[in-house]
Amino acid sequence: MEQHLDSHAEALHLLRTREKNFSLPQPFYKDPAFYQLDLEHIWYKNWIFAGVSCDIPKPGDYFTLAIGEYPLIVSRAKDGSIHAFHNTCRHRGSRICSKHRGNAPKLVCPYHQWTYEHDGKLLFAGQMGPDFDVSKYALKQAHCRTVGGYVFVCVADEAPDFEAFRATVEPYMLPHELEGAKVAHTSTLIEKANWKLVIENNRECYHCAGSHPELLRTISEFDATDDPRINPVFRQRIIDKAAQWDAQGLPNKAVYADNHRYRVVRLPLAHGESMTMDGKPAVKRLLGHLSDADLGSVRLLSLPNSWNHLQGDHALAFRVLPLGPETTMVTTFWLVHKDAVEDVDYDVANLAKVWEATNDQDRILAEENQVGIDSPAYEPGPYGTDIEFGVLNFIGWYTDALESELAGPQPSLKPVAA
């Protein structure tokens, strides 16, 4: 506890004295005690993107994930509802589901076969005696919400409000009908970098020209109409497409949470209709009931762990999960219409090529960033206020959230009996 309080006081001091618009002091990117503070005050107290609901389309389907020290099961019950449970048996704590995903009529602990329904109820616990009350030992639930085909979980005792986020992003997501999609491809990278470096890298395109030749075949480094660096032709395309989408009733204007925890906008691609090498749609069958492939991408950010691109023909969902002070898991889901047929309506290699390349390029960038930060010579450097505004928004949200938590009431040390 004393070491925890020391790191708490040090982190609070560094947050209050750091130079604004500069990267964070070194401990925030590598110190195990600071990483623990991140888990306790950021990851365990916010809504976390867990996965996509179409990954568990049938009753009995489940997938697992871990948020820090909390292993979870996300499953679909008989009535179609989705629940999140702590993946620990109420008997003696064994992990119940060891596979990443699967389907099971019931959730059965492999240790002593305690058996649970997919709504968490304990159904069977053998040889526990006549007075044992199964109703008292349901699986412990985590908070779980769905929006537009995405599943979010929160392990806090009391979850923060979800409805403001839902009301903001749902109108942008619903036209793509992701609940009626399927996962065509998934990739997972283990990056040797702190989770904040992974998010920082995603929040700017300052590095794109030097690192992402595949991605820049369809997107622009600059996408704000008032940015003097933007290509005039693309500026006019943004204006024209916004007018077209307004007429179609498709929300497109950028909306930010007041604290920048989330953002959503629909923007056209600079070239082509889809994030592919030739800009052509990767999937013949468009998502939902869409009839126009040229819908740009709904760019949805949800901190601390997800960014997304919802296009006319397919959607991309990215999930970031921390594994340690300098280790992060990044999972990408490629979603297509549930009736699209592989090798007929789409080719996985073509569908995934741009972002498979981009993800690996970003992995290298984040890992090299971590190596440099680990040097005793590292000191925080300035962000570019124009080109790195997204990083500034992320760091602003993170530092404000963490400082607010650390400045609040804290547990005191209890005297130890002599």
C-alpha positions in Angstrom: 0.0 0.0 0.0 2.9 2.4 0.8 4.4 1.9 -2.6 1.0 2.5 -4.2 0.6 5.8 -2.3 4.1 6.8 -3.3 3.3 6.3 -7.0 0.0 8.0 -6.5 1.7 11.1 -5.1 4.4 11.1 -7.8 1.9 10.7 -10.6 -0.3 13.5 -9.3 2.8 15.8 -8.9 3.9 15.1 -12.5 0.4 15.7 -13.8 0.2 19.0 -12.1 3.6 20.2 -13.1 3.9 18.8 -16.6 4.3 21.3 -19.5 1.1 21.5 -21.4 1.1 20.4 -25.1 4.1 18.2 -24.4 4.4 14.4 -24.3 4.1 12.8 -20.9 6.9 12.3 -18.5 8.7 8.9 -18.8 7.1 7.0 -15.9 3.6 7.3 -17.6 5.0 5.2 -20.5 7.0 2.5 -18.6 6.7 2.4 -14.9 4.8 -0.6 -13.5 3.3 1.4 -10.7 2.0 4.0 -13.1 0.6 1.3 -15.3 -1.3 0.0 -12.3 -2.7 3.5 -11.8 -3.9 3.4 -15.4 -5.6 0.1 -14.8 -7.3 1.2 -11.6 -8.4 4.7 -12.7 -8.8 4.5 -16.5 -9.4 1.0 -17.6 -11.5 -0.2 -14.6 -13.7 2.9 -14.5 -14.6 3.6 -18.1 -16.6 1.9 -20.8 -14.3 -0.4 -22.8 -15.0 -1.6 -26.4 -15.1 -5.4 -26.0 -16.1 -6.6 -29.5 -18.8 -6.8 -32.0 -22.2 -8.4 -31.4 -22.2 -10.2 -34.8 -19.3 -12.2 -33.4 -21.8 -14.0 -31.2 -24.9 -14.2 -33.4 -26.5 -17.3 -31.9 -27.7 -18.1 -28.3 -24.8 -19.9 -26.5 -22.1 -18.0 -28.5 -19.5 -16.4 -26.4 -16.1 -14.7 -26.6 -13.6 -13.8 -23.9 -11.3 -11.0 -23.2 -9.3 -9.6 -20.3 -9.2 -6.0 -19.1 -6.1 -5.8 -17.0 -6.6 -8.4 -14.2 -10.3 -8.9 -15.0 -11.0 -11.9 -17.4 -14.5 -11.6 -18.8 -17.0 -13.7 -20.8 -19.3 -11.9 -23.2 -22.2 -14.2 -24.2 -25.6 -14.2 -25.9 -28.5 -15.7 -23.9 -31.5 -17.6 -25.1 -33.6 -14.5 -25.5 -30.9 -12.8 -27.7 -29.6 -10.5 -25.0 -25.9 -10.0 -24.5 -24.3 -10.2 -21.1 -20.8 -9.8 -19.6 -19.6 -11.9 -16.7 -16.4 -12.3 -14.7 -14.7 -15.4 -16.0 -14.3 -16.9 -12.5 -16.3 -19.7 -11.1 -18.3 -18.9 -7.9 -17.1 -22.2 -6.4 -13.3 -21.9 -6.0 -12.6 -19.3 -8.6 -11.4 -21.4 -11.6 -11.6 -19.8 -15.0 -14.7 -21.1 -16.8 -14.0 -20.4 -20.4 -10.4 -20.8 -21.7 -11.1 -20.5 -25.4 -11.1 -17.1 -27.1 -14.6 -17.8 -28.5 -17.0 -20.7 -28.9 -20.6 -21.9 -28.5 -21.8 -23.9 -25.5 -25.4 -24.8 -24.4 -24.3 -23.9 -20.9 -21.2 -22.4 -19.3 -19.6 -25.3 -17.4 -16.6 -24.8 -15.1 -14.1 -27.5 -16.1 -12.9 -27.9 -12.5 -16.0 -29.2 -10.7 -18.6 -28.9 -13.4 -20.6 -26.1 -11.8 -23.0 -25.1 -14.6 -24.3 -21.7 -15.5 -26.9 -20.4 -17.8 -25.9 -17.7 -20.4 -27.7 -15.1 -18.2 -25.4 -16.0 -15.4 -27.7 -18.1 -13.2 -26.2 -21.1 -11.5 -28.1 -24.2 -12.6 -26.1 -27.1 -11.1 -23.5 -27.6 -8.4 -23.1 -31.2 -7.5 -22.5 -32.6 -4.0 -22.9 -29.3 -2.2 -25.4 -30.6 0.4 -29.2 -30.2 0.8 -29.0 -26.7 2.2 -27.0 -25.2 -0.7 -28.8 -22.3 -2.3 -27.9 -22.1 -6.0 -29.7 -18.7 -6.3 -26.9 -17.1 -4.2 -24.1 -18.0 -6.6 -24.8 -16.6 -10.0 -21.9 -15.4 -12.0 -20.8 -11.9 -11.2 -21.8 -9.6 -13.9 -19.9 -6.7 -15.5 -21.8 -3.8 -16.9 -22.6 -4.5 -20.6 -24.2 -2.2 -23.2 -24.6 -2.5 -27.0 -24.8 0.2 -29.6 -25.0 -0.1 -33.4 -23.6 -3.7 -33.2 -20.7 -2.9 -30.8 -20.4 -4.3 -27.3 -19.0 -2.2 -24.5 -18.3 -3.4 -20.9 -17.3 -1.8 -17.7 -16.0 -3.5 -14.6 -16.6 -0.6 -12.1 -19.1 -1.1 -9.4 -21.0 1.8 -10.8 -20.5 2.5 -14.5 -20.4 6.0 -15.9 -23.3 7.2 -18.1 -23.5 5.4 -21.5 -26.6 7.0 -23.0 -24.9 10.3 -24.1 -22.4 8.2 -26.1 -25.2 6.1 -27.5 -27.3 9.1 -28.5 -24.3 10.6 -30.3 -22.9 7.7 -32.2 -25.9 5.5 -32.9 -27.3 7.6 -35.8 -24.0 7.3 -37.6 -23.8 3.6 -37.1 -27.3 2.3 -37.8 -27.3 2.8 -41.6 -24.5 0.2 -41.7 -26.5 -2.4 -39.8 -23.5 -4.0 -38.2 -25.8 -6.2 -36.0 -26.6 -8.0 -39.3 -22.9 -8.2 -40.4 -20.4 -11.0 -39.9 -16.7 -11.1 -39.0 -14.9 -11.9 -42.3 -11.4 -11.6 -40.8 -9.6 -10.9 -37.6 -6.0 -10.1 -36.8 -4.2 -9.6 -33.5 -0.9 -7.9 -32.9 1.1 -7.9 -29.7 2.9 -4.6 -29.6 5.9 -4.0 -27.3 4.7 -0.5 -26.4 2.6 1.2 -23.7 -1.1 1.4 -24.6 -0.9 5.3 -24.7 1.7 5.2 -27.4 -0.5 3.0 -29.5 -3.4 5.5 -29.1 -1.2 8.5 -29.7 0.1 7.0 -32.9 -3.4 6.4 -34.1 -4.5 10.0 -33.3 -2.3 11.7 -35.8 -1.4 11.4 -39.5 1.9 13.4 -39.1 3.7 10.1 -39.7 1.5 8.9 -42.6 3.4 10.2 -45.5 6.6 8.6 -44.3 5.1 5.3 -43.1 1.7 4.4 -44.7 1.9 4.2 -48.6 -1.0 1.7 -48.7 -3.3 3.8 -46.5 -2.6 7.0 -48.4 -3.8 5.5 -51.6 -7.4 6.3 -50.3 -7.2 8.8 -47.4 -5.7 12.2 -47.0 -3.2 13.4 -44.3 -5.4 16.5 -43.9 -9.2 16.3 -43.8 -10.4 19.6 -42.3 -11.9 22.0 -44.9 -10.3 24.9 -43.1 -6.8 23.4 -43.1 -4.6 25.4 -45.5 -2.6 22.2 -46.4 -5.6 20.3 -47.7 -5.8 19.6 -51.4 -8.4 22.0 -52.9 -10.0 19.2 -54.9 -10.5 17.1 -51.7 -11.8 20.2 -49.9 -14.5 20.6 -52.5 -15.2 16.8 -52.3 -15.8 17.1 -48.6 -18.2 19.9 -49.1 -20.1 18.2 -51.9 -20.4 14.9 -50.1 -21.6 16.6 -46.9 -24.4 18.2 -48.9 -25.2 14.9 -50.5 -25.3 13.1 -47.2 -27.4 15.8 -45.6 -30.0 15.3 -48.4 -29.9 11.5 -47.7 -30.4 12.0 -44.0 -27.0 10.5 -43.2 -25.3 12.3 -40.2 -21.8 13.5 -41.1 -20.7 16.5 -39.1 -18.0 16.0 -36.5 -19.3 15.6 -32.9 -17.0 15.5 -29.9 -17.7 14.7 -26.3 -17.0 17.8 -24.1 -14.0 16.0 -22.6 -12.9 14.5 -26.0 -13.5 10.9 -24.8 -15.3 10.1 -28.0 -15.7 11.6 -31.4 -17.7 10.6 -34.5 -17.7 12.0 -38.1 -18.4 10.8 -41.6 -15.7 11.9 -44.1 -15.3 11.0 -47.7 -12.2 9.2 -48.9 -9.7 11.3 -50.8 -9.5 8.7 -53.5 -11.9 5.8 -54.4 -14.8 4.3 -52.5 -13.2 1.9 -50.0 -9.9 1.4 -48.1 -8.4 -1.0 -50.6 -5.3 -0.8 -52.8 -7.3 0.3 -55.9 -10.0 2.2 -54.0 -12.7 -0.1 -55.3 -15.2 -1.7 -53.0 -13.7 -4.9 -51.5 -17.2 -6.5 -51.1 -19.8 -6.7 -53.8 -22.6 -7.0 -51.2 -22.8 -3.7 -49.3 -23.6 -3.5 -45.6 -27.2 -3.5 -44.5 -29.5 -2.1 -47.1 -27.0 0.5 -48.4 -27.1 1.1 -52.2 -24.2 3.5 -52.4 -20.6 2.3 -51.9 -19.3 5.8 -51.9 -20.2 6.7 -48.3 -16.7 7.6 -47.1 -16.1 6.3 -43.6 -17.7 6.9 -40.3 -14.7 7.5 -38.1 -15.6 6.6 -34.6 -13.2 7.1 -31.6 -14.0 5.8 -28.2 -11.3 6.2 -25.6 -9.4 4.5 -24.1 -9.4 1.7 -26.6 -11.1 1.9 -29.9 -11.1 3.6 -33.3 -13.3 2.5 -36.3 -14.0 3.0 -40.0 -17.5 2.2 -41.1 -17.7 2.2 -44.9 -20.3 1.3 -47.5 -19.0 -2.2 -48.3 -17.2 -3.1 -45.0 -16.4 -1.9 -41.5 -13.2 -1.9 -39.5 -13.2 -2.1 -35.7 -10.0 -1.8 -33.7 -9.7 -2.9 -30.1 -6.7 -2.0 -27.9 -6.1 -3.9 -24.6 -3.2 -3.3 -22.2 -1.1 -6.4 -21.3 1.6 -4.7 -19.3 3.5 -1.4 -18.9 5.2 -1.9 -22.3 2.9 -4.5 -24.0 -0.4 -3.9 -25.8 -2.7 -6.1 -27.8 -4.3 -4.6 -30.9 -7.2 -6.6 -32.5 -8.8 -5.6 -35.8 -12.2 -6.9 -37.0 -13.2 -6.7 -40.6 -17.0 -6.8 -40.9 -19.0 -7.6 -44.1 -22.7 -8.2 -44.8 -23.7 -11.5 -43.2 -24.8 -12.9 -46.6 -21.6 -12.0 -48.4 -19.9 -15.1 -49.6 -16.1 -15.4 -49.3 -14.3 -15.9 -52.6 -17.5 -14.9 -54.4 -18.4 -11.5 -52.9 -15.1 -10.7 -51.4 -11.5 -11.9 -51.2 -10.0 -11.7 -47.7 -6.5 -10.9 -48.9 -7.8 -7.9 -50.8 -10.2 -6.9 -48.0 -7.4 -6.9 -45.4 -4.3 -5.8 -47.3 -4.4 -2.1 -46.6 -4.9 -2.3 -42.8 -2.8 -5.4 -42.3 0.1 -3.4 -43.7 -0.9 -0.2 -41.8 -1.3 -2.0 -38.5 2.2 -3.6 -38.8 3.7 -0.3 -39.8 2.1 1.3 -36.7 3.3 -1.5 -34.5 6.9 -0.8 -35.6 6.4 2.9 -35.0 5.0 2.4 -31.5 7.7 -0.1 -30.5 10.5 2.2 -31.7 8.8 5.1 -29.8 8.9 2.9 -26.7 12.6 2.1 -27.2 13.4 5.8 -27.4 11.3 6.7 -24.4 13.0 4.0 -22.3 16.3 5.9 -22.8 17.6 7.9 -19.7 18.0 10.7 -22.2 14.3 11.0 -23.0 12.4 14.1 -22.0 8.9 15.2 -23.1 8.8 16.9 -26.4 6.2 19.3 -28.0 3.1 18.2 -29.9 2.3 20.1 -33.1 -0.9 21.9 -32.2 -2.3 21.6 -35.8 -1.1 18.3 -37.1 -1.3 16.5 -33.7 -4.5 18.0 -32.4 -6.0 14.5 -32.0 -3.1 13.5 -29.8 -3.6 16.7 -27.7 -7.2 15.8 -27.3 -6.4 12.3 -26.2 -3.6 13.4 -23.8 -5.9 16.1 -22.5 -8.7 13.6 -21.7 -6.3 11.1 -20.2 -4.4 13.6 -17.9 -7.7 15.3 -16.8 -9.3 12.0 -16.0 -6.4 10.5 -14.2 -5.7 13.7 -12.2 -9.4 13.9 -11.2 -9.3 10.4 -9.9 -6.0 10.8 -8.1 -7.0 14.1 -6.5 -10.2 12.5 -5.1 -10.6 10.7 -1.7 -8.0 8.0 -1.3 -7.8 5.0 1.0 -5.7 5.6 4.1 -3.2 3.3 5.6 -4.6 1.3 8.5 -2.5 0.9 11.6 -1.1 -2.6 12.0 -1.7 -4.2 15.4 1.5 -4.8 17.4 
